[in-house]
């Protein structure tokens, strides 16, 4: 069966159908650290691709803040029974999509009432979520900063490869990276979309082809299955790591020979090093 004709699986089905290496979080990160260290000594320059949203950064606080803002500003328009549901919104209810979030609140996302509510919410949420204004709400996942700093310190060139549009989110993205202590210098590159209409997978794959001008790809980190599978097919000799946070329900072909990471914070167990930064601690 050709790759183009492979069956595609959505979200949870993709997880059960894909083939993951058996290494633990700490073992996966150690493999990558060791490869970066070896290449840095012998050449060529090691390169690591790092997605941002839901890979290095938890974006649920951004979405939560926007949704709460919308709920409170529209309170007089809600029927009492709907207000009772919406006012229960907590950060843990926030999923990848607005429908995921409404479903987590127990709402029937196919009912006419909720469909109308979802459409109104999306019209408010969309331009705010994809803007510089609300980016300060994002939080790096525990251990993500420390891992990036370690790779950079060992000689890796870090590429922040994100589907964010530069014109709308470039300034806030750079401010967050610097605010949170991610490396950002001549050995880092930030690749962003110039056109938000571009498909994420196609954009990231095209951008990733430019890695060869920087050095040798050691690893990629992604929360989106279809993006990760495409990168793995193009660079089969690199480590490709599925960061298991939240993801879209876009169907993806079965993943093979990839790694599955739950937490960057297992960095604590690499080489028996103890990091004291509070950001490493589990929230």
C-alpha positions as CSV (number, residue, x, y, z in Angstrom):
1,X,0.0,0.0,0.0
2,X,1.4,3.4,-1.0
3,X,1.7,6.1,1.6
4,X,-0.9,8.2,-0.2
5,X,-3.4,5.3,0.1
6,X,-2.8,4.5,3.7
7,X,-5.8,4.7,6.0
8,X,-6.0,7.8,8.1
9,X,-7.0,7.8,11.8
10,X,-8.5,10.5,14.0
11,X,-7.1,11.4,17.4
12,X,-7.6,8.5,19.9
13,X,-7.7,5.9,17.1
14,X,-4.4,7.2,15.8
15,X,-2.9,6.6,19.2
16,X,-4.0,3.0,19.3
17,X,-3.0,2.3,15.7
18,X,0.4,3.9,15.7
19,X,3.7,2.2,16.5
20,X,5.7,3.9,19.3
21,X,9.1,3.1,20.7
22,X,9.0,1.7,24.2
23,X,11.3,4.2,25.8
24,X,10.2,6.2,28.9
25,X,10.1,10.0,28.8
26,X,13.6,10.3,30.4
27,X,15.0,7.7,28.0
28,X,13.7,9.5,25.0
29,X,15.1,12.9,26.1
30,X,18.4,11.2,27.0
31,X,18.7,9.7,23.5
32,X,18.3,13.1,22.0
33,X,20.7,14.8,24.4
34,X,23.3,12.2,23.6
35,X,22.9,12.5,19.9
36,X,23.1,16.3,20.1
37,X,26.3,16.1,22.2
38,X,27.9,13.6,19.8
39,X,27.1,15.6,16.7
40,X,28.3,18.9,18.3
41,X,31.7,17.3,18.8
42,X,32.1,15.7,15.5
43,X,29.9,17.8,13.2
44,X,27.6,18.6,11.3
45,X,25.7,21.0,13.5
46,X,22.8,19.3,15.3
47,X,19.3,20.8,14.7
48,X,16.2,20.3,16.7
49,X,12.7,21.3,15.5
50,X,10.3,22.5,18.3
51,X,6.7,23.3,17.7
52,X,5.2,25.9,20.1
53,X,1.4,25.6,20.7
54,X,0.6,22.5,22.8
55,X,4.2,21.3,22.4
56,X,6.4,23.8,24.3
57,X,3.5,25.9,25.5
58,X,0.3,25.2,27.2
59,X,-2.3,27.4,25.4
60,X,-5.3,26.4,27.3
61,X,-4.9,29.5,29.6
62,X,-5.1,31.7,26.5
63,X,-8.3,30.0,25.3
64,X,-9.8,30.0,28.8
65,X,-9.2,33.7,29.3
66,X,-10.9,34.5,26.0
67,X,-13.8,32.2,26.6
68,X,-14.4,33.6,30.1
69,X,-14.2,37.1,28.8
70,X,-16.9,36.2,26.2
71,X,-19.1,34.5,28.8
72,X,-19.0,37.4,31.2
73,X,-19.6,40.1,28.5
74,X,-22.6,38.1,27.1
75,X,-24.2,37.0,30.4
76,X,-27.5,39.0,30.0
77,X,-28.1,37.2,26.7
78,X,-27.9,33.6,28.0
79,X,-31.0,31.6,29.1
80,X,-30.7,30.8,32.8
81,X,-30.0,27.0,32.2
82,X,-27.2,27.9,29.8
83,X,-25.6,30.4,32.1
84,X,-25.6,27.8,34.9
85,X,-23.5,25.5,32.6
86,X,-21.2,28.2,31.2
87,X,-20.3,29.7,34.6
88,X,-18.9,26.3,35.6
89,X,-16.1,26.6,33.1
90,X,-12.7,25.8,34.5
91,X,-9.2,25.5,32.9
92,X,-9.4,21.7,32.9
93,X,-12.5,21.9,30.6
94,X,-10.5,23.6,27.9
95,X,-9.7,21.2,25.0
96,X,-8.1,21.6,21.6
97,X,-11.2,23.1,20.0
98,X,-14.2,25.1,21.2
99,X,-16.4,22.1,20.6
100,X,-14.1,20.0,22.8
101,X,-14.5,22.6,25.5
102,X,-18.3,22.8,25.2
103,X,-18.5,19.0,25.1
104,X,-16.4,18.8,28.3
105,X,-19.0,21.1,30.0
106,X,-21.7,18.5,29.2
107,X,-23.3,20.4,26.3
108,X,-24.7,18.7,23.2
109,X,-22.6,20.3,20.5
110,X,-25.1,19.1,17.8
111,X,-28.1,20.8,19.3
112,X,-29.3,24.0,17.5
113,X,-29.0,26.0,20.7
114,X,-25.4,25.0,21.2
115,X,-24.5,25.3,17.6
116,X,-25.7,29.0,17.7
117,X,-23.7,29.6,20.9
118,X,-20.6,27.9,19.4
119,X,-20.8,30.1,16.3
120,X,-21.1,33.3,18.4
121,X,-18.2,32.2,20.6
122,X,-16.0,31.3,17.7
123,X,-16.5,34.8,16.1
124,X,-15.3,36.3,19.4
125,X,-12.5,33.8,20.1
126,X,-10.8,33.4,16.7
127,X,-9.4,36.9,16.2
128,X,-8.3,37.1,19.8
129,X,-6.7,33.7,20.1
130,X,-4.7,34.3,16.9
131,X,-3.3,37.7,18.0
132,X,-0.4,39.1,20.0
133,X,-2.7,40.5,22.7
134,X,-3.5,37.3,24.5
135,X,-0.2,35.4,24.0
136,X,1.1,36.4,27.5
137,X,-1.4,34.0,29.0
138,X,0.5,31.0,27.5
139,X,2.6,29.0,29.9
140,X,5.6,26.8,29.1
141,X,5.1,23.2,30.0
142,X,7.2,22.1,33.0
143,X,10.7,21.2,31.9
144,X,10.3,22.6,28.4
145,X,12.5,25.6,29.0
146,X,15.2,23.6,30.8
147,X,15.3,21.0,28.0
148,X,15.6,23.6,25.3
149,X,18.4,25.4,27.3
150,X,20.2,22.1,27.8
151,X,20.1,21.3,24.0
152,X,21.2,24.8,23.1
153,X,24.0,24.6,25.7
154,X,25.3,21.4,24.1
155,X,25.5,23.1,20.7
156,X,22.2,22.4,19.1
157,X,20.6,24.9,16.7
158,X,17.0,25.2,17.8
159,X,14.3,25.9,15.2
160,X,10.9,27.1,16.7
161,X,8.6,25.8,13.9
162,X,5.1,27.1,14.5
163,X,2.0,27.5,12.4
164,X,1.4,31.0,13.9
165,X,1.2,33.8,11.5
166,X,4.1,36.2,11.8
167,X,2.1,39.4,11.1
168,X,-0.5,38.7,13.8
169,X,1.6,36.8,16.4
170,X,5.3,37.4,15.7
171,X,5.8,40.1,18.3
172,X,4.1,38.3,21.1
173,X,5.8,35.0,20.3
174,X,9.2,36.5,20.6
175,X,8.3,38.3,23.8
176,X,7.1,35.1,25.3
177,X,10.2,33.1,24.3
178,X,12.4,35.7,25.9
179,X,10.2,36.1,28.9
180,X,10.2,32.4,29.7
181,X,13.9,31.9,29.2
182,X,13.9,29.9,26.0
183,X,17.2,30.3,24.0
184,X,16.8,33.1,21.4
185,X,20.0,34.1,19.7
186,X,22.1,33.4,16.6
187,X,21.8,29.7,17.1
188,X,18.0,29.8,17.1
189,X,15.5,30.3,14.3
190,X,11.8,31.2,14.5
191,X,9.9,30.0,11.4
192,X,6.3,31.4,11.2
193,X,3.7,31.5,8.5
194,X,3.5,34.5,6.3
195,X,0.0,33.5,5.2
196,X,-2.4,31.9,7.7
197,X,-4.3,30.2,4.9
198,X,-1.5,27.8,4.3
199,X,-2.1,24.2,5.5
200,X,-0.1,23.6,8.7
201,X,1.3,20.2,7.5
202,X,2.3,21.5,4.1
203,X,3.8,24.6,5.5
204,X,5.8,22.8,8.2
205,X,7.1,20.2,5.8
206,X,8.2,22.8,3.3
207,X,9.9,24.8,6.1
208,X,11.6,21.7,7.5
209,X,13.3,21.1,4.1
210,X,15.4,24.2,4.9
211,X,16.9,22.4,7.9
212,X,19.7,21.1,5.7
213,X,21.0,24.6,5.4
214,X,21.5,24.7,9.2
215,X,22.9,21.2,9.9
216,X,21.6,17.7,10.6
217,X,18.2,17.2,12.0
218,X,18.4,15.3,15.3
219,X,14.8,15.5,16.4
220,X,11.4,17.1,16.0
221,X,8.7,17.6,18.7
222,X,5.1,18.0,17.7
223,X,1.6,17.5,19.2
224,X,-0.1,17.2,15.8
225,X,0.0,13.6,14.4
226,X,-0.3,14.6,10.8
227,X,2.5,17.0,11.0
228,X,4.8,14.6,12.9
229,X,4.1,11.7,10.5
230,X,5.0,14.0,7.5
231,X,8.2,15.1,9.2
232,X,9.1,11.5,10.0
233,X,8.6,10.4,6.4
234,X,10.9,13.2,5.2
235,X,13.6,12.7,7.8
236,X,13.5,9.0,8.7
237,X,16.8,8.9,10.5
238,X,15.8,11.6,13.1
239,X,14.0,11.2,16.4
240,X,10.4,12.2,16.0
241,X,8.5,12.8,19.2
242,X,4.8,13.0,19.7
243,X,4.2,15.3,22.6
244,X,1.0,14.0,24.2
245,X,-1.0,17.0,25.2
246,X,-4.0,18.0,23.1
247,X,-4.3,17.8,19.3
248,X,-6.8,18.4,16.6
249,X,-9.0,15.7,15.2
250,X,-7.5,16.0,11.7
251,X,-7.0,12.4,10.4
252,X,-3.4,11.2,10.1
253,X,-1.8,8.1,8.7
254,X,-0.5,5.6,11.2
255,X,2.7,6.6,12.8
256,X,5.6,4.2,12.7
257,X,8.9,4.3,14.6
258,X,8.1,7.4,16.5
259,X,8.4,8.3,20.2
260,X,5.7,9.3,22.7
261,X,6.4,11.9,25.3
262,X,4.2,12.9,28.2
263,X,6.4,15.3,30.1
264,X,9.5,17.4,29.5
265,X,9.8,17.5,33.3
266,X,11.4,14.1,33.3
267,X,14.5,16.0,32.5
268,X,15.1,15.8,36.2
269,X,16.2,12.2,35.8
270,X,18.6,12.7,32.9
271,X,22.2,12.0,33.9
272,X,21.1,12.2,37.6
273,X,21.2,16.0,37.4
274,X,19.0,18.0,39.8
275,X,17.5,21.2,38.6
276,X,16.2,23.6,41.1
277,X,14.1,25.8,38.9
278,X,10.5,25.9,40.2
279,X,9.3,25.6,36.6
280,X,10.4,22.0,36.5
281,X,8.1,21.0,39.3
282,X,4.8,19.4,38.4
283,X,1.9,21.7,38.4
